[in-house]
């Protein structure tokens, strides 16, 4: 009777466990190389100008959505931001706030808005 699990039989006969961890499948590797070579052959102008970089420039111009997807896959997933100290200044007047905003290049013009109260409604009902 044949062994229902031939891979286990190969291991018992001294065969290896398969490809080492982290090593890509041979077909996958060949396919990736072919895709990169095809893009390099096409290039920016359809004749190979700029090779792979030229092709990617062409995609970025002609298909920006597709290029952004590709860009998102190669950008680092974690962005290290430098933590800034919070601004703890206290402003006591409107003029101090306006000056601080102007120093940062944020124009803010506050004008006095006269307070206009609505005219009182007549409580008399017409007859």
WOWO-V718774 format. One line per field, one symbol per residue. ss: DSSP state (~ for helix, > for strand, _ for the rest). phi: phi as a letter, one per 20 degrees, with the letter a starting at -180 (. if undefined). burial: I if it has 16 or more other C-alpha atoms within 10 Angstrom, else O. A space follows every 50 residues. Layout:
# WOWO-V718774
ss=???
phi=???
burial=???
This chain:
# WOWO-V718774
ss=_____~~~~~~~_____________~~~~~~~~~~~~~~~~~________ ~~~~~~~~~~~~_~~~~~~~~~~~___________________~~~~~~~ ~~~________________________
phi=.fffcfffffffeoffeoffgnefgfffffffffffffffffmfdncofm lffffffffgeecffffffffffdfffddedefefffdfdddcfffffff fffendfbdddfdfedefffffefefe
burial=OOOOOOOOOOOOOOOOOOOOOOOOOOOOOOOOOOOOOOIIIIIIOOOIOI IIOIIIIIIIOOOOOOIOOOOOOOOOOOOOOOOOOOOOOOOOOOOOOIOO OOOOOOOOOOOOOOOOOOOOOOOOOOO
